């Protein structure tokens, strides 16, 4: 019996050493069986993420683009995640939605965000690739890892064959409500793009008295594109009318000149 326990403990220690156990706060919630085992990412993929990470110096999305994910820190800072094509961006605001800082990452499809336990760093989770990464307020990227493969956990207490760690991670990161300093924050008015990816048009904050404040009200998906298309066609139409009018004036001028009598300007020859 003692020998089996020692063997089990040894296997668990080896697993911890192999996988690194790079837990982020949201990854580490719950009991021992639901802690998410992770392993370091391949150096090439890790380098790709770092090379495609860019700071954002000014607010360019809030109120314009629908929000894909969000979280609120203990001190009331609001982080919102946006997605456009293969570009994901995260913007951080204060309680009044004044821009603090942000970053862009050209990678993957949908992602979700959570503040870490300290409330300083933001951890991103990419469900499709099961990758985690953490960003500091100084815009430094670290803690890049992924959910450990079955080969790394098989036969241990962290056996991923009996626990769907990807589902656990998604449940912890994909949130639509958060509370901080007596305020309740909520994403609402869900919508989806052509690929089925879900976004939210509205972010509200409600105080202890039940008074709700709208922090973000984004236009419906596609409305901005339709508006720009309408403006483009209006400009093209205006140019078309202008050139048609110019050509008509020229045409009438040439007709008038051609139809005038030859000697009209000579005053007559007597």
Protein Blocks (a to p, Z undefined) as FASTA:
>chain_A
ZZmmmmmmmmmmmmmmmnoppacfklmgccfklpccdddddfklmmmmmmmgccdfbdfk
gokaccfbdcddfkopacddddehjaccdddddfkopafbdcdddedjbddddddfkoma
ccdddfklopacdddfkopaehiacdddfklmgoiaklcklpcfklmmmmmmmccbdcee
hiacddehiaddfkopacdfbdcdddfkopacdfbdcddehklmmmmmmmmmmmmmmmmm
mmmmmmmmmmmmmmmmmmpcfklmnnpaZZ
